[in-house]
Amino acid sequence: MRIGMGLNSSTNREALRFMGQLGVQDVVLNTPPVPVRNGIWELPDLVGLKNGIDEWGLKLTAIENTQIDMRHHMIAGGPRFDEQLSNMLETIKNIGQAGIPMYTMSWRYPRFYRTGHVDIGWGALGTAYDAAEENWPSVIDWDLSLDKAWECLETWVKEATPVAEKYGVKLGLHPVDPPMPEVGGVPQLLHNFEGYKRLIDIVDSPYNSILLCQGSFSQMAGADQDNGESIYDMIEYFVKRERVLYVHFRNVEGTVPKFHETFVNKGHVDMYKAMRIYAENGFNGFFMDDHVPMTKGDTAWGHRAKAYANGYIQSLIETVTDESLYGLHK
C-alpha cells in the first residue's frame, strides 16, 4: 500500500515537483484538459499527457473523468446515448493504447454538489451538504426512470468491460456525491451498498471495479452505524473481492441528509481501523487525499492541507503494515 496524489494538469510543474518531494509515484489526473475531437479523446493527445508525467519520473496511473459533456447523455439516458457510448468506448481504447492502466469515472449527472461550507476550526473550511437547504433545478429535459437509469449503467458495463480487458485499462466507478437517491431530477444509482454490489455483479471482472471514495461511502445513510452496512463493512466487502482500484481517503462528520467534510483524522470514521481493514484483506493499491479543507494562507491547490493529509496517510500505512507483518494487533 502506498500514497498517490491527484491534479488536473500534467503541466503543473510545481505540483508534480511537490509530489516527487513527498515520495509519490502514482499520479491521477482528474478531468485533464484533453482536447475533445469528434466527441472522443484521441490517442496522440493521451500519449502526450502520459509523457508529461513520465518526464518527471512519476507514473500516470489513472485518469478520473472525461469532460462531463462527453458522457452526460450516456449516464442520464439522453437522446445522444448511443453516440456518447460509442465515443466513450473509443476513448477507453485510446487510454489503454496510451499505456494508462486505469480510468475511473463518476457515474452521476449532475456533478458534485454541496450546499455550503462550515468552519471546522480557526477559520479552516470544510464543504457541507444539508438536504433541507437543497433547491437544485432539474438538469435534464427528458424523462428518466430508475429502471431506465439502471439500463444505461448496465449497458455501459457490459459494453465497456470487454474493451477495457482487450486494451488493458481497468475501469472503476465513483459513488454519487452527495449519496442521495436523486439529485437535480436525475435518479442516482451508486448511493448505497446495494447499488455497488449490483454494479460489480453486472460483469464479474477486475476490469469492472470501483474507485472507493471512502468519503462518499462514509456519507451514505447508515455508514456510521453498526448495521452490517457500515463504512467498515463496505471496505471489507469490496477489498476481499479485489474490486477496489484505489482509495480517496478522506473523513466526514455525519451522513446524509446532513454532513460536512473535515480533516482526515477527524470525523465519524476511525481511519486507523479503516486502514487496518484494507491491510488485513490484502489491498495493494494506493490512497489519495481528497477534498482537503481550505486553511488560511494555503494555496488554491491546498499544499499545506495536502501535506498534512498525506503525512497522516503515510504514517497509517506504515503502522498497519508493520502490525500485519508482526501480528501486533492480533
KEKE-3310 file (N, C-alpha, C; in steps of 0.2 Angstrom, whole numbers, plus 5000, padded with zeros to 4 digits):
npx = (5004:5002:5005:4996:4993:4983:4979:4974:4981:4994:5004:5007:5020:5025:5017:5019:5032:5031:5024:5034:5043:5037:5038:5029:5023:5012:5001:4986:4976:4963:4949:4957:4963:4961:4960:4944:4940:4929:4920:4928:4943:4958:4971:4985:4985:4983:4994:5003:4999:5002:5016:5020:5019:5028:5040:5044:5048:5038:5022:5008:4995:4981:4967:4954:4938:4932:4928:4912:4902:4905:4899:4886:4874:4875:4875:4863:4853:4850:4845:4856:4862:4867:4877:4886:4890:4897:4907:4914:4918:4928:4936:4941:4948:4958:4964:4969:4978:4987:4994:4990:4985:4972:4955:4944:4928:4915:4899:4888:4876:4869:4885:4897:4890:4887:4880:4886:4898:4907:4914:4928:4936:4946:4945:4947:4940:4927:4918:4900:4885:4867:4852:4840:4842:4844:4840:4839:4837:4830:4841:4840:4831:4823:4813:4818:4817:4820:4822:4826:4838:4846:4847:4855:4867:4870:4871:4883:4893:4892:4896:4908:4917:4923:4930:4939:4946:4953:4961:4968:4965:4959:4943:4934:4921:4915:4907:4890:4889:4882:4877:4863:4846:4841:4846:4845:4834:4838:4839:4850:4861:4872:4872:4872:4876:4870:4868:4881:4885:4877:4882:4895:4892:4886:4896:4907:4922:4939:4941:4929:4927:4929:4931:4935:4929:4931:4926:4914:4907:4907:4898:4886:4869:4867:4881:4888:4884:4882:4878:4879:4881:4890:4904:4915:4911:4908:4921:4928:4920:4922:4936:4940:4935:4943:4940:4943:4951:4958:4959:4950:4955:4947:4939:4923:4910:4895:4881:4871:4855:4863:4879:4896:4913:4929:4945:4957:4959:4949:4931:4918:4923:4934:4950:4961:4957:4950:4961:4967:4958:4959:4973:4973:4965:4971:4973:4982:4984:4984:4982:4974:4974:4959:4948:4953:4952:4950:4963:4968:4979:4984:4988:4979:4978:4980:4992:4997:4987:4986:4999:4998:4988:4993:5005:4999:4991:5002:5009:4999:4998:5011:5011:5000:5005:5017:5011:5004:5014:5020:5010:5005:4993:4984)
npy = (4994:5012:5029:5040:5054:5068:5079:5091:5094:5090:5098:5106:5110:5114:5107:5094:5093:5094:5083:5073:5076:5072:5059:5052:5041:5037:5045:5054:5060:5072:5075:5080:5093:5088:5089:5088:5079:5077:5071:5062:5057:5058:5047:5052:5064:5059:5051:5061:5067:5057:5056:5069:5067:5056:5062:5067:5057:5051:5041:5040:5034:5034:5041:5051:5054:5061:5076:5082:5084:5075:5063:5064:5062:5048:5043:5048:5044:5051:5058:5057:5045:5033:5038:5044:5033:5025:5034:5035:5022:5021:5031:5024:5014:5021:5026:5015:5011:5021:5017:5020:5014:5014:5019:5030:5035:5046:5040:5049:5062:5077:5084:5084:5091:5103:5112:5122:5129:5124:5131:5123:5125:5137:5145:5137:5128:5117:5108:5107:5098:5099:5092:5099:5112:5111:5115:5113:5114:5104:5095:5089:5088:5078:5063:5051:5036:5026:5012:5014:5021:5012:5003:5010:5011:4997:4994:5001:4995:4982:4984:4991:4984:4972:4979:4986:4976:4970:4981:4983:4992:4996:4998:5009:5014:5029:5034:5042:5059:5071:5056:5053:5047:5054:5068:5084:5080:5069:5051:5043:5031:5024:5026:5019:5004:4992:4996:4997:4983:4977:4983:4978:4965:4965:4962:4951:4954:4960:4971:4978:4987:4997:5014:5018:5029:5034:5044:5048:5035:5035:5045:5039:5034:5027:5023:5026:5017:5002:4991:4981:4987:4997:5009:5002:4988:4989:4993:4981:4971:4975:4975:4962:4956:4960:4971:4985:4999:5010:5022:5036:5044:5051:5060:5062:5071:5066:5059:5057:5064:5076:5082:5086:5089:5086:5087:5074:5066:5068:5068:5055:5043:5030:5031:5024:5011:5008:5008:4997:4987:4987:4983:4970:4963:4962:4972:4981:4993:5011:5026:5041:5059:5069:5082:5091:5101:5119:5130:5145:5155:5145:5138:5139:5126:5119:5115:5115:5108:5097:5091:5089:5079:5069:5065:5060:5049:5042:5038:5030:5019:5014:5010:5000:4991:4987:4981:4971:4963:4958:4954:4962:4967:4956)
npz = (5000:4997:4995:4983:4972:4966:4952:4940:4928:4918:4916:4927:4934:4947:4956:4952:4956:4969:4973:4970:4979:4991:4989:4981:4969:4961:4950:4948:4936:4936:4926:4915:4904:4890:4873:4865:4852:4839:4848:4856:4865:4858:4853:4851:4859:4872:4873:4874:4886:4895:4893:4898:4912:4914:4911:4923:4931:4937:4938:4927:4933:4933:4925:4930:4925:4910:4901:4906:4897:4887:4891:4898:4892:4891:4904:4909:4901:4889:4873:4865:4869:4862:4854:4862:4870:4861:4858:4870:4872:4862:4867:4879:4873:4867:4879:4885:4875:4875:4886:4899:4914:4921:4921:4929:4934:4938:4940:4938:4936:4938:4942:4956:4971:4984:4998:5005:5016:5031:5046:5052:5062:5068:5057:5046:5032:5028:5016:5015:5016:5016:5015:5018:5014:5000:4984:4970:4953:4940:4929:4917:4902:4898:4901:4914:4921:4936:4932:4919:4921:4927:4917:4908:4915:4916:4902:4899:4907:4902:4889:4890:4898:4891:4881:4889:4895:4884:4880:4891:4902:4917:4924:4935:4945:4953:4968:4969:4974:4983:4992:4988:4983:4973:4963:4957:4949:4943:4944:4956:4956:4962:4977:4988:4998:4992:4979:4974:4976:4966:4955:4953:4951:4938:4928:4931:4934:4936:4929:4929:4941:4956:4961:4976:4985:5000:5007:5001:5002:5016:5019:5016:5020:5035:5036:5047:5057:5067:5058:5048:5036:5038:5035:5037:5035:5021:5015:5018:5011:4997:4996:4999:4988:4978:4971:4971:4965:4968:4982:4988:5002:5014:5027:5036:5044:5050:5041:5025:5028:5031:5032:5034:5027:5034:5043:5039:5050:5059:5061:5059:5055:5060:5056:5057:5060:5048:5039:5044:5040:5026:5025:5031:5023:5011:5002:4989:4983:4981:4991:4991:4996:4998:4994:5003:5017:5017:5022:5031:5022:5014:4998:4982:4977:4989:4996:5010:5017:5010:5012:5026:5026:5018:5025:5037:5031:5026:5038:5044:5035:5036:5049:5050:5041:5047:5058:5053:5048:5059:5067:5078:5081:5083)
capx = (5000:5006:5001:4996:4991:4979:4979:4971:4985:5001:5009:5008:5026:5026:5013:5022:5038:5029:5023:5040:5047:5033:5039:5023:5024:5006:4998:4979:4973:4956:4947:4963:4961:4962:4955:4939:4939:4924:4917:4932:4950:4962:4977:4991:4984:4984:5001:5007:4998:5006:5023:5021:5020:5034:5046:5046:5049:5032:5018:5001:4992:4974:4963:4947:4933:4932:4923:4905:4898:4906:4895:4880:4868:4876:4874:4857:4848:4848:4844:4863:4865:4871:4883:4891:4893:4902:4913:4917:4922:4934:4941:4944:4953:4964:4968:4973:4984:4992:4998:4987:4981:4966:4951:4939:4923:4909:4893:4882:4875:4874:4891:4897:4886:4887:4876:4889:4904:4907:4921:4929:4941:4951:4944:4948:4933:4926:4912:4895:4878:4861:4846:4835:4844:4844:4834:4843:4833:4832:4847:4839:4825:4819:4811:4822:4815:4825:4824:4830:4844:4850:4848:4860:4873:4871:4874:4889:4897:4893:4900:4915:4922:4927:4935:4944:4950:4957:4966:4972:4964:4954:4938:4931:4916:4915:4900:4887:4891:4880:4874:4856:4843:4840:4849:4844:4830:4841:4840:4857:4861:4878:4872:4872:4880:4867:4869:4888:4885:4874:4887:4901:4889:4884:4901:4912:4929:4943:4941:4923:4929:4926:4935:4932:4930:4929:4922:4907:4904:4906:4892:4880:4865:4869:4888:4891:4880:4884:4871:4881:4882:4894:4909:4920:4908:4909:4928:4930:4917:4925:4943:4940:4933:4948:4937:4945:4957:4962:4955:4950:4955:4945:4934:4917:4906:4888:4879:4865:4854:4867:4886:4902:4919:4934:4952:4957:4960:4943:4925:4915:4927:4941:4954:4966:4953:4949:4967:4969:4954:4962:4979:4971:4961:4976:4973:4989:4983:4986:4977:4974:4970:4953:4944:4956:4949:4954:4965:4970:4986:4986:4987:4972:4978:4980:4998:4998:4982:4988:5005:4996:4984:4997:5009:4994:4990:5008:5010:4994:5001:5017:5009:4997:5009:5021:5007:5002:5020:5022:5005:5004:4986:4981)
capy = (5000:5017:5035:5043:5061:5070:5086:5091:5096:5087:5104:5109:5108:5114:5102:5087:5093:5093:5075:5069:5078:5068:5052:5050:5038:5036:5052:5053:5067:5072:5079:5084:5097:5085:5091:5083:5079:5072:5068:5057:5059:5054:5043:5056:5068:5055:5049:5067:5068:5052:5058:5074:5064:5052:5066:5069:5051:5048:5037:5042:5028:5034:5047:5052:5058:5065:5081:5079:5084:5069:5057:5065:5058:5041:5042:5050:5041:5056:5056:5055:5039:5028:5042:5045:5027:5023:5038:5033:5016:5023:5034:5019:5010:5025:5027:5009:5011:5026:5015:5022:5007:5014:5025:5030:5039:5047:5039:5054:5068:5082:5083:5085:5096:5104:5117:5127:5127:5126:5132:5117:5127:5143:5148:5131:5127:5110:5108:5104:5097:5099:5091:5104:5118:5109:5118:5112:5113:5098:5097:5086:5090:5072:5059:5046:5032:5022:5007:5016:5023:5006:5000:5014:5009:4990:4994:5003:4990:4976:4986:4994:4979:4969:4984:4988:4970:4970:4986:4984:4998:4994:5003:5010:5020:5033:5035:5049:5063:5068:5050:5054:5043:5058:5074:5088:5077:5063:5046:5042:5023:5022:5030:5014:4997:4988:4998:4995:4976:4976:4985:4973:4959:4965:4958:4948:4955:4965:4977:4981:4988:5004:5019:5018:5036:5032:5050:5047:5029:5037:5049:5036:5033:5021:5021:5027:5013:4995:4988:4977:4991:5002:5010:4996:4983:4991:4992:4974:4968:4976:4974:4955:4953:4963:4976:4992:5001:5015:5025:5043:5043:5057:5059:5067:5072:5065:5056:5061:5070:5082:5081:5091:5087:5089:5085:5067:5062:5070:5064:5049:5036:5028:5030:5018:5005:5008:5006:4990:4983:4987:4979:4963:4960:4961:4978:4983:4999:5017:5030:5049:5064:5071:5087:5094:5108:5126:5133:5152:5156:5140:5139:5137:5119:5116:5112:5114:5103:5090:5089:5086:5073:5063:5063:5056:5043:5038:5035:5024:5014:5011:5007:4994:4986:4983:4977:4965:4959:4955:4951:4965:4968:4950)
capz = (5000:4996:4993:4977:4973:4960:4950:4934:4923:4918:4915:4933:4936:4954:4959:4951:4960:4976:4973:4970:4986:4996:4988:4977:4962:4957:4949:4945:4933:4936:4921:4912:4898:4884:4868:4863:4844:4836:4853:4859:4867:4853:4856:4852:4865:4878:4874:4876:4893:4899:4893:4903:4919:4913:4911:4930:4934:4940:4934:4927:4935:4932:4924:4933:4921:4904:4902:4908:4891:4883:4894:4902:4889:4892:4911:4911:4896:4885:4866:4862:4872:4858:4851:4868:4872:4856:4858:4876:4871:4858:4872:4883:4869:4867:4885:4886:4870:4878:4892:4905:4916:4924:4920:4934:4932:4942:4937:4941:4932:4938:4946:4964:4974:4991:4999:5008:5020:5038:5049:5056:5067:5067:5050:5041:5030:5025:5012:5018:5012:5020:5011:5019:5010:4993:4980:4964:4947:4936:4924:4911:4899:4896:4907:4916:4927:4939:4928:4913:4923:4928:4910:4905:4918:4914:4895:4899:4910:4898:4883:4891:4901:4886:4878:4894:4895:4877:4879:4897:4906:4922:4925:4941:4946:4959:4971:4968:4980:4989:4990:4988:4978:4967:4963:4951:4944:4940:4949:4957:4957:4967:4983:4994:4997:4987:4972:4972:4975:4960:4950:4952:4949:4931:4924:4936:4931:4939:4924:4931:4948:4959:4965:4983:4988:5007:5010:4999:5006:5023:5019:5014:5025:5039:5036:5054:5062:5067:5055:5043:5031:5040:5031:5038:5031:5014:5014:5019:5006:4991:4996:4999:4981:4974:4966:4973:4961:4973:4988:4991:5009:5017:5033:5036:5050:5049:5034:5023:5024:5033:5033:5032:5027:5039:5042:5038:5057:5062:5058:5062:5054:5064:5050:5059:5059:5041:5036:5046:5036:5019:5025:5033:5017:5005:4997:4987:4979:4984:4994:4989:4999:4994:4996:5009:5020:5015:5028:5029:5020:5009:4990:4979:4977:4996:4998:5017:5019:5007:5016:5032:5025:5016:5031:5041:5027:5026:5044:5045:5030:5039:5056:5049:5038:5052:5063:5049:5047:5066:5071:5084:5083:5083)
cpx = (5004:5002:5001:4993:4987:4980:4975:4975:4992:5006:5010:5014:5028:5023:5016:5029:5037:5027:5029:5044:5043:5034:5033:5026:5018:5002:4991:4978:4966:4953:4952:4960:4963:4957:4950:4938:4934:4921:4922:4939:4954:4969:4983:4991:4985:4991:5005:5005:5002:5014:5025:5022:5027:5040:5049:5048:5044:5027:5011:4997:4984:4972:4956:4943:4936:4928:4916:4901:4899:4902:4889:4874:4868:4874:4866:4851:4846:4847:4851:4866:4870:4878:4888:4894:4898:4908:4917:4921:4928:4939:4944:4949:4959:4968:4972:4979:4989:4996:4996:4983:4975:4962:4945:4934:4917:4903:4887:4882:4868:4880:4891:4894:4887:4882:4879:4896:4903:4914:4922:4935:4946:4951:4945:4941:4933:4919:4907:4889:4873:4855:4841:4836:4845:4838:4837:4837:4835:4837:4846:4832:4821:4818:4816:4820:4821:4827:4828:4837:4849:4851:4854:4867:4875:4874:4881:4894:4898:4897:4907:4920:4926:4932:4941:4949:4955:4962:4970:4971:4958:4950:4935:4926:4916:4908:4897:4888:4887:4877:4867:4853:4842:4843:4848:4839:4832:4842:4847:4857:4866:4878:4872:4875:4877:4868:4876:4888:4882:4878:4892:4898:4887:4889:4906:4919:4932:4943:4934:4924:4926:4932:4932:4934:4927:4925:4915:4904:4903:4900:4886:4876:4866:4876:4891:4888:4883:4879:4873:4882:4886:4900:4914:4918:4909:4916:4930:4927:4920:4932:4944:4939:4938:4945:4938:4951:4961:4957:4956:4949:4953:4940:4928:4914:4899:4887:4873:4859:4858:4874:4890:4908:4924:4941:4952:4957:4954:4937:4923:4919:4933:4945:4959:4963:4952:4955:4969:4965:4957:4968:4977:4968:4965:4976:4981:4989:4986:4980:4979:4971:4964:4949:4947:4953:4954:4956:4968:4978:4988:4985:4980:4972:4978:4986:4999:4993:4984:4994:5003:4992:4988:5002:5005:4993:4996:5010:5005:4996:5006:5015:5005:5001:5014:5017:5005:5008:5021:5016:5003:4997:4982:4978)
cpy = (5006:5024:5037:5050:5063:5077:5085:5093:5093:5092:5108:5107:5108:5109:5095:5087:5091:5086:5071:5070:5074:5061:5048:5047:5038:5043:5050:5060:5067:5077:5083:5088:5094:5087:5086:5084:5074:5068:5063:5061:5055:5052:5048:5061:5065:5053:5055:5069:5063:5054:5064:5072:5060:5056:5068:5063:5048:5044:5039:5035:5028:5041:5046:5056:5061:5071:5079:5079:5078:5063:5058:5062:5050:5039:5043:5048:5046:5054:5054:5049:5035:5032:5042:5039:5025:5028:5037:5027:5017:5026:5029:5015:5015:5026:5021:5009:5016:5023:5017:5017:5008:5020:5025:5035:5040:5046:5043:5060:5071:5080:5085:5091:5097:5111:5123:5125:5128:5127:5126:5118:5132:5145:5143:5130:5120:5111:5105:5103:5096:5098:5096:5110:5117:5112:5118:5111:5106:5100:5093:5088:5084:5068:5053:5042:5029:5016:5008:5018:5017:5002:5004:5011:5001:4990:4996:4998:4984:4978:4988:4989:4975:4973:4985:4982:4969:4975:4987:4990:4996:5000:5003:5015:5023:5034:5042:5053:5070:5061:5050:5050:5047:5065:5078:5084:5071:5057:5044:5035:5021:5026:5025:5008:4993:4990:4996:4987:4974:4978:4980:4966:4959:4961:4957:4949:4961:4972:4981:4982:4995:5008:5020:5025:5035:5038:5049:5041:5031:5041:5046:5034:5026:5019:5022:5022:5006:4991:4983:4981:4998:5003:5004:4990:4983:4990:4985:4970:4968:4974:4966:4952:4956:4967:4983:4994:5005:5018:5032:5043:5050:5055:5064:5066:5071:5061:5059:5059:5076:5079:5086:5087:5090:5086:5077:5063:5064:5066:5058:5042:5036:5026:5024:5011:5003:5005:4999:4985:4982:4982:4972:4959:4960:4967:4980:4989:5005:5021:5038:5053:5066:5076:5090:5100:5114:5129:5140:5152:5150:5142:5137:5129:5115:5112:5110:5108:5097:5087:5086:5080:5067:5061:5058:5049:5039:5034:5029:5018:5010:5007:5000:4989:4983:4979:4970:4960:4955:4953:4955:4967:4962:4949)
cpz = (5000:4995:4986:4978:4966:4959:4943:4928:4923:4917:4921:4936:4944:4958:4958:4955:4967:4977:4974:4977:4991:4995:4984:4971:4958:4956:4946:4942:4933:4931:4918:4906:4891:4879:4866:4855:4842:4842:4857:4861:4862:4856:4856:4858:4871:4879:4876:4884:4897:4899:4897:4910:4919:4914:4918:4934:4938:4935:4933:4927:4933:4929:4927:4929:4915:4906:4902:4901:4886:4885:4897:4899:4890:4899:4912:4906:4892:4877:4862:4865:4868:4855:4856:4870:4867:4857:4865:4876:4867:4863:4876:4879:4869:4873:4886:4881:4872:4884:4899:4908:4919:4922:4925:4932:4937:4938:4940:4937:4936:4942:4953:4966:4982:4992:5003:5011:5027:5041:5054:5061:5065:5060:5045:5039:5027:5021:5016:5014:5017:5015:5012:5016:5003:4989:4973:4958:4944:4930:4918:4908:4896:4902:4908:4922:4930:4935:4922:4915:4924:4921:4907:4908:4916:4907:4895:4902:4905:4891:4884:4894:4896:4882:4883:4895:4890:4877:4886:4901:4911:4923:4932:4942:4953:4962:4969:4975:4979:4988:4992:4983:4972:4968:4956:4946:4941:4945:4949:4959:4962:4973:4989:4993:4992:4980:4970:4972:4968:4954:4948:4950:4941:4927:4930:4933:4935:4935:4925:4939:4951:4961:4971:4986:4995:5010:5008:5002:5013:5024:5018:5020:5029:5040:5043:5059:5061:5064:5049:5036:5033:5035:5031:5035:5024:5012:5013:5013:4999:4990:4995:4992:4976:4968:4967:4969:4966:4978:4988:4998:5013:5023:5033:5043:5048:5042:5031:5027:5026:5035:5031:5032:5032:5038:5042:5045:5061:5059:5061:5060:5057:5058:5051:5058:5052:5038:5038:5041:5029:5020:5026:5027:5010:5000:4996:4983:4983:4986:4992:4995:4995:4997:5003:5011:5017:5021:5026:5027:5015:5002:4988:4979:4984:4998:5005:5019:5016:5010:5022:5031:5023:5021:5035:5037:5027:5032:5046:5041:5034:5045:5054:5045:5042:5057:5059:5048:5054:5070:5077:5086:5083:5090)
residu = (MET:ARG:ILE:GLY:MET:GLY:LEU:ASN:SER:SER:THR:ASN:ARG:GLU:ALA:LEU:ARG:PHE:MET:GLY:GLN:LEU:GLY:VAL:GLN:ASP:VAL:VAL:LEU:ASN:THR:PRO:PRO:VAL:PRO:VAL:ARG:ASN:GLY:ILE:TRP:GLU:LEU:PRO:ASP:LEU:VAL:GLY:LEU:LYS:ASN:GLY:ILE:ASP:GLU:TRP:GLY:LEU:LYS:LEU:THR:ALA:ILE:GLU:ASN:THR:GLN:ILE:ASP:MET:ARG:HIS:HIS:MET:ILE:ALA:GLY:GLY:PRO:ARG:PHE:ASP:GLU:GLN:LEU:SER:ASN:MET:LEU:GLU:THR:ILE:LYS:ASN:ILE:GLY:GLN:ALA:GLY:ILE:PRO:MET:TYR:THR:MET:SER:TRP:ARG:TYR:PRO:ARG:PHE:TYR:ARG:THR:GLY:HIS:VAL:ASP:ILE:GLY:TRP:GLY:ALA:LEU:GLY:THR:ALA:TYR:ASP:ALA:ALA:GLU:GLU:ASN:TRP:PRO:SER:VAL:ILE:ASP:TRP:ASP:LEU:SER:LEU:ASP:LYS:ALA:TRP:GLU:CYS:LEU:GLU:THR:TRP:VAL:LYS:GLU:ALA:THR:PRO:VAL:ALA:GLU:LYS:TYR:GLY:VAL:LYS:LEU:GLY:LEU:HIS:PRO:VAL:ASP:PRO:PRO:MET:PRO:GLU:VAL:GLY:GLY:VAL:PRO:GLN:LEU:LEU:HIS:ASN:PHE:GLU:GLY:TYR:LYS:ARG:LEU:ILE:ASP:ILE:VAL:ASP:SER:PRO:TYR:ASN:SER:ILE:LEU:LEU:CYS:GLN:GLY:SER:PHE:SER:GLN:MET:ALA:GLY:ALA:ASP:GLN:ASP:ASN:GLY:GLU:SER:ILE:TYR:ASP:MET:ILE:GLU:TYR:PHE:VAL:LYS:ARG:GLU:ARG:VAL:LEU:TYR:VAL:HIS:PHE:ARG:ASN:VAL:GLU:GLY:THR:VAL:PRO:LYS:PHE:HIS:GLU:THR:PHE:VAL:ASN:LYS:GLY:HIS:VAL:ASP:MET:TYR:LYS:ALA:MET:ARG:ILE:TYR:ALA:GLU:ASN:GLY:PHE:ASN:GLY:PHE:PHE:MET:ASP:ASP:HIS:VAL:PRO:MET:THR:LYS:GLY:ASP:THR:ALA:TRP:GLY:HIS:ARG:ALA:LYS:ALA:TYR:ALA:ASN:GLY:TYR:ILE:GLN:SER:LEU:ILE:GLU:THR:VAL:THR:ASP:GLU:SER:LEU:TYR:GLY:LEU:HIS:LYS)
# end
